[in-house]
Amino acid sequence: MNIAKHNLCLYKKSPLSIQTYTVWHSSRHQSSLVSRQPNASSVEERKQSPSQLHRISTVNLVRNIILGKVFTSPFLFKHGVACLSKIANSRSAMLDPDRNALLRALIKPMIYDHFCAGTNKLEIKKTLSYLKTMGFKGVILIYSREIPAMPVEQLRELEPLAQDEDIDIWRDGNVKTLDMVEPGDYVGIKFTGAGPRVAQALALGRDPPQQLLDAMAVICERAAAQGSRVWIDAEQQVFENTIARWTVDMMRRHNTNNQALVSLTLQAYLKSARKTLENLLHQAYHEGWTLGIKLVRGAYIGSETRALIHDTKTQTDECYNSIAADLLTKSFPGFNKQDFPRVELFLAGHNSDSIRKAYALYQGQLQKGETPPPIKFGQLLGMADDISCELLAMGDDGAEKKTAAPMVYKCMNWGSVRECMHYLVRRATENQSAAQRMQSTVGVMQKELRRRMGF
Ligand SMILES: Cc1cc2nc3c(=O)[nH]c(=O)nc-3n(C[C@H](O)[C@H](O)[C@H](O)COP(=O)(O)OP(=O)(O)OC[C@H]3O[C@@H](n4cnc5c(N)ncnc54)[C@H](O)[C@@H]3O)c2cc1C
């Protein structure tokens, strides 16, 4: 048994909060990057040697297996999520995990600590430092204050405020987040978290309120001063055009130093994704700033106008992979390699096929002497840990092969257990819809646990 020395953790300490109009769900799943069909001759050897999961603490390994079993059992999942939802939506002190010590003792170690960074600065610092010890290049930390969603008709009726307290709270939360990250880390920003009046401006295509502009200036200047980065989340289509316009204004102002201080999120499930990217590339080229792109598939398929989204999952996959490939090879139609705009690419997702293809292409470009845009990979904390570890292991292999190690990040929220309850319900739901991948993950985690126990 060689458990002790593998006890670097994926722990978190606590929780967080929330977002607003958000729900990231995934759907299906691919196999992990880890081979699941070792040939017979290598089985014995693998029992003895550390696997790519050796970075994960035993506590976290066991928690991954238990939660995986719950998420993939329809009975346990249904009752588990019903309990979590009841707690998240209750106003009773009995069901408030911040006030009921017993409830907190049940939720925090098993669920909260798995998905969230921490409830206070000390816990969060500990989580971040453990992740870096595991080999992650950095983190994306999100202050996710949640504001109840409102229909657009209701947003329209809101009166303007001279001083919007929601924006102040949102700014302070993001500044506090910046205080907890290090150079090279990201702070994740969700505009709708700034409250209903900001959501109103987004939905109606208005300019940002001056108070929000001032808040963003403070956040960007602080991030730049400490060497951190800012990424802006993509949300529902009703907000997206305006989010993109505001984000381009920020990139124009802050991405001038051959570096993407600010990144925009592009949703590949949209039929318009490639056209949007083409426009962004033209703007970046003509105006001379660096385009920061965080590429995701898109989380709102359940609530968006379906016609805006590719008809099939395969088309979404093709769109995601082709965007990554065209950026990495600087071969986007209408542009030539020599004067391709400066781009930084962040591939956010848990799809091993896309990750594998993009990383192989990136390495291929480097080996050919090309200069592909820098690429980073990110997964959510508590999800796809096997894929994250596989990427980290590629870095180990890379050292031998003299290739660049992938830059791997974990993305997570922070806040009190109570504040995090809605986020936790969403993570549970997302994991269930990713049941096939979860089964795969549980399989490799069980194999690793057996290896540590010597059988
Ligand atoms: C670090 C990180 C940051 C993220 N940030 C954001 C964000 O800012 N905004 C956002 O919207 N999402 C965000 N997401 C969520 C992301 O968009 C996906 O929902 C999630 O990652 C699952 O997709 P996947 O790429 O991991 O792979 P997969 O699980 O292989 O793909 C699932 C996705 O494919 C698409 N899809 C599924 N079925 C169909 C179908 N029938 N037709 C067409 N398309 C289909 C959907 O987009 C679905 O989410 C983020 C995810 C991560 C890991």
The ligand as a Gaussian input file, in Angstrom:
#p B3LYP/6-31G(d) Opt

LIG

0 1
 C      -14.200000      25.401000     -17.138000
 C      -15.564000      25.492000     -17.775000
 C      -16.145000      26.733000     -18.018000
 C      -17.413000      26.813000     -18.633000
 N      -17.972000      28.045000     -18.889000
 C      -19.158000      28.124000     -19.550000
 C      -19.723000      29.382000     -19.920000
 O      -19.183000      30.443000     -19.636000
 N      -20.892000      29.393000     -20.594000
 C      -21.528000      28.227000     -20.982000
 O      -22.566000      28.294000     -21.651000
 N      -21.025000      27.021000     -20.613000
 C      -19.869000      26.940000     -19.912000
 N      -19.359000      25.715000     -19.565000
 C      -20.162000      24.496000     -19.777000
 C      -19.979000      23.953000     -21.187000
 O      -20.596000      24.833000     -22.116000
 C      -20.621000      22.571000     -21.371000
 O      -21.978000      22.619000     -21.044000
 C      -20.006000      21.473000     -20.542000
 O      -18.628000      21.651000     -20.410000
 C      -20.260000      20.113000     -21.206000
 O      -19.717000      20.064000     -22.501000
 P      -18.295000      19.432000     -22.842000
 O      -17.603000      20.290000     -23.834000
 O      -17.596000      19.199000     -21.569000
 O      -18.529000      18.066000     -23.600000
 P      -19.729000      17.095000     -23.866000
 O      -20.230000      16.622000     -22.558000
 O      -19.222000      16.127000     -24.847000
 O      -20.838000      17.975000     -24.576000
 C      -22.063000      18.275000     -24.016000
 C      -22.535000      19.531000     -24.728000
 O      -22.803000      19.261000     -26.110000
 C      -23.895000      20.063000     -26.562000
 N      -24.989000      19.181000     -26.993000
 C      -25.493000      18.135000     -26.305000
 N      -26.504000      17.545000     -26.997000
 C      -26.631000      18.246000     -28.139000
 C      -27.522000      18.139000     -29.261000
 N      -28.449000      17.197000     -29.334000
 N      -27.394000      19.030000     -30.258000
 C      -26.453000      19.994000     -30.233000
 N      -25.585000      20.145000     -29.197000
 C      -25.674000      19.292000     -28.164000
 C      -24.293000      20.931000     -25.370000
 O      -23.583000      22.149000     -25.466000
 C      -23.826000      20.126000     -24.182000
 O      -23.579000      20.927000     -23.020000
 C      -18.097000      25.619000     -18.974000
 C      -17.493000      24.376000     -18.742000
 C      -16.245000      24.300000     -18.162000
 C      -15.642000      22.943000     -17.945000

